[in-house]
Amino acid sequence: MIIYGLAILSFSFVVGQWLGELLGKLMGINSNVGGVGFAMLILMLLKEVFERKGWWKDEMILGIDFWNKMYIPVVIAMAASLNVKSAISSGNLAILVGILPVVLGFAFFPFLMKAFKQ
């Protein structure tokens, strides 16, 4: 069952990255925009759906927990590779792309909570 949790996590990551690339192309940016955020939302939604259908087993969390322990080193590696000066100097679009997902997340969260309230 551990491998199923890892498979769900991997599926969420791949689809989230694809959506981030697609959003970047739609915005005219040659970059991934929000791929990790999409992946996290997909993972949360899949977990809720699996729990409601009775498909979620407690052992599945172990596959996800393994990568949870790797989160901090991965974030540090990602942050080290960012070029913030380049993003800021590219103008208002970079700032908008940073602010817009946060605003949309705050707006979407109450609806998400109501949809999955038991």
N, C-alpha and C positions, 0 to 999 in steps of 0.2 A: 504493500500500500504506500510505502514511502515514495516509490518511483512515480505513483500517480500524482502525488502532491507536487513533485518536481516537474512532471509533465504539464500540469495546470499552470505552474509558475512560468515555465518556458513558453507555453502557448500564449499566455498573457503578455510576456515580454516581446515576443516576435510580432504579435498583432499590434501592440502599443507602439513599437518602433516603426512599423509600417505606416500606422496612422500619423505618427509624428512627421515622417518623411513626406507623406501625402499633404499634410497641412502646410508644411514648409513650402512645397512646390506650389500649392494653391495661393500662398501669400507672396510668391515670387522670390522666396529666399532659398538658397541652395544649402539648407540645413534642416536638421531634425527639430521640430517645434513641439515640445511637450510629450515626446514618446514615452518617457519613463512615467509621467503622470497618467497617460492613457493606460499604460500597462498596470499601474496600481489600481486604477478604477476598474479595469477589466477583471483583475484578480479578485477584488472585493465583490464585484457583481457575480462572478462565477461561484465564489464560495457561498454566497447567499442562496443562489439558485440551487446549488448542489445540496445545501442543508435542507432547503424546503422540499426537495424531491426525495430526500433520504439517501442520497448517493454519497454524502460526505462521511468519511470515517475518521476517527481520531488520529489514526496513524498517518493520514495524509499530511497533517500539519508538520510532521518531522521533515519531510522533503522541502517544505517551505522554510522551516526553522533553520535548516542548514545554511541557506542563503541569507537568512535574516542575520546570522552571526557574521557573515561576510560583508554586510552592508557598509559599515564604517570604512574599511579599507577601499572598497569600490568607490565610495563617494569622495574620499581623499584623492584617489587616482584621477577621478573625473575632474575634480576641482583644479588639480595641478595642471591639467591639460587645457583648461579654458583660457581664452585670451579676452579678458574683460575689456581691456582698452580698445581692442578692435571692435567689439560689439557696441560699446558706447559711442565710438567715433563714427559708426555707420549711420547714426542719425536717429530720428524719432521712431522709425519702424522697430528698431531693436528695443527701445523703451516700451513701446506699445505691446510688442510681443511678450515682454516680461510682465507687464501689468494686466493685460487682458485675461490670461488664464487664471490669475488669482481672483479677479473680479467675477469671472464666470464660475469658478469653483465655489466661491462664497454664495453666489446666487443659486447654484444647482444643488448644493448640499442639503438645504431644508427639504427640497422635493425628494431627494434620495432617501433621507431619513423617514419621511412619511410613507414612501413606497415600500420600505422594508420593515416598518414598525409592526411588531407582532401583537 
